[in-house]
Structures are given as structure tokens and as C-alpha cells.
């Protein structure tokens, strides 16, 4: 098997940036995304976000197109959440996503940024490049 290490920061919002990711289901949303990413042979370094969007730092194998990878994460996570018996409301993802690649040397910085999403948004000190999904 060939060696590869491709690092990406991916972000995508809920439809119309509605606050659909309530605290009761946030960990379930993140776990569903992680499970699917790993099933697609991705290596997840961090997942975070707020009530209206998700960030993920991941290494994606070159055997799958990025658009397919992201589509699979979005589709499987919303399907899983929307079929939970105790789900307070459904999740719908907006079309599209933002993605930037980064070097291994920046992994720790990107992970820290993702894990502190609520703080960054509360203090209005987000990194525009990592928040763009248009």
C-alpha cells in the first residue's frame, strides 16, 4: 500500500445556518461523522463546531475524491441523527463545504482551533480562511 498523508480542514453549515446541533445531540453528530470518516479510511484528528456548523481536521486517502468523502460524511451523519428515536429535531446540511489543505506542522494549531470553536465564535476571533464554506 502506498504512503500518503494529506491533511485537510473541512467546514460545512446546517441549512440556512439554523441552530440544529443542540447540546443533546452534538456528540452524536460528531461521532457519526467520525465513524463514517474512518469507514472511508480517513484519519480524524478533531471534530468541533457550533450549533450551526461543523469543522473537521482529517487526513483523506487519495483513493476517494474529496467531494465524495465530504458528501458521505454529511449524508450518513444527517441520516443517522434524523433516525434517532430520542432526537429533538432533524439536521439538514447546506449544500457545499469549505476545505483547505495544511501541512503536518500546522496540525496542532488546526486541531486547537477546531476544539475551541465556541470560544472563537463567542469572542469573534475566528480565522476567516477556516470558516469559509462558499
C-alpha positions in Angstrom: 0.0 0.0 0.0 1.4 3.4 -0.9 2.3 6.0 1.7 0.1 9.1 1.8 -0.5 11.9 4.2 -2.9 14.6 3.0 -4.2 17.0 5.7 -7.5 18.9 5.3 -9.6 21.2 7.3 -13.2 20.9 6.2 -16.2 23.0 7.3 -19.9 22.9 6.4 -23.0 24.6 7.8 -26.5 23.5 8.6 -29.1 24.6 6.1 -29.6 28.4 6.3 -27.2 28.3 9.3 -30.1 27.2 11.5 -29.1 26.2 15.0 -29.8 22.5 14.6 -26.9 21.0 16.5 -28.2 21.3 20.0 -26.0 20.2 23.0 -28.1 17.0 23.4 -27.1 15.6 20.1 -23.7 17.4 19.3 -21.6 14.4 20.5 -23.8 12.0 18.5 -23.3 14.2 15.3 -19.6 14.3 15.8 -19.4 10.5 16.5 -21.5 9.7 13.4 -19.1 11.9 11.3 -16.0 10.2 12.8 -17.4 6.7 12.2 -18.1 7.4 8.6 -14.7 9.1 8.0 -12.9 6.1 9.5 -15.0 3.7 7.5 -13.8 5.6 4.4 -10.2 5.1 5.6 -9.9 8.7 6.8 -7.9 9.6 9.9 -9.8 12.1 12.1 -7.7 14.4 14.2 -10.5 16.7 15.5 -14.2 17.4 15.1 -15.9 20.5 16.5 -18.2 23.4 15.7 -21.2 25.3 17.0 -24.9 24.9 16.7 -24.9 25.8 13.0 -21.7 24.3 11.5 -19.1 21.6 11.8 -15.3 21.6 11.4 -13.2 18.5 10.9 -9.4 18.0 10.7 -8.8 14.9 8.7 -6.4 13.0 6.5 -8.1 11.6 3.5 -6.7 8.8 1.3 -6.1 9.6 -2.3 -8.3 6.7 -3.3 -11.5 8.8 -2.7 -12.5 12.1 -4.2 -12.7 14.9 -1.6 -16.3 15.8 -2.8 -17.4 12.2 -2.4 -15.8 11.9 1.1 -17.5 15.1 2.3 -20.8 14.1 0.8 -20.6 10.7 2.5 -19.9 12.4 5.9 -22.8 14.8 5.5 -25.3 12.2 4.2 -24.6 9.5 6.7 -24.5 11.8 9.7 -27.8 13.5 8.9 -29.4 10.1 8.2 -28.2 8.7 11.5 -29.3 11.7 13.6 -32.6 12.1 11.8 -33.5 8.4 12.6 -32.7 8.5 16.3 -35.7 7.8 18.4 -35.0 10.5 21.0 -33.8 13.2 18.6 -35.3 16.6 19.4 -35.2 17.7 15.8 -33.7 16.9 12.4 -30.4 18.0 10.9 -30.1 19.2 7.4 -26.8 20.3 5.9 -26.5 23.1 3.5 -25.1 22.3 0.0 -21.4 22.8 -0.3 -18.5 23.0 2.1 -15.2 24.7 2.6 -11.8 22.9 2.5 -8.2 24.0 2.9 -5.2 21.8 3.0 -2.4 22.3 5.5 1.0 21.0 6.4 1.6 18.4 9.2 3.5 21.1 11.1 0.2 23.0 11.4 -1.9 20.1 12.6 -1.7 21.0 16.3 -2.8 24.6 15.5 -5.7 23.4 13.4 -6.9 20.9 16.0 -6.8 23.5 18.7 -8.8 25.9 16.6 -11.4 23.2 15.9 -11.7 22.2 19.5 -12.2 25.8 20.7 -14.9 26.7 18.2 -17.4 28.0 20.7 -14.8 30.2 22.3 -13.6 31.6 18.9 -17.2 32.5 17.8 -18.1 33.9 21.2 -15.0 36.2 21.2 -15.3 36.9 17.5 -11.7 35.8 16.8 -12.3 33.2 14.1 -9.9 32.5 11.2 -11.8 33.6 8.1 -10.0 31.1 5.9 -11.1 28.2 8.1 -14.7 29.4 8.4 -15.4 29.9 4.6 -17.7 27.4 3.0 -18.9 29.4 0.0 
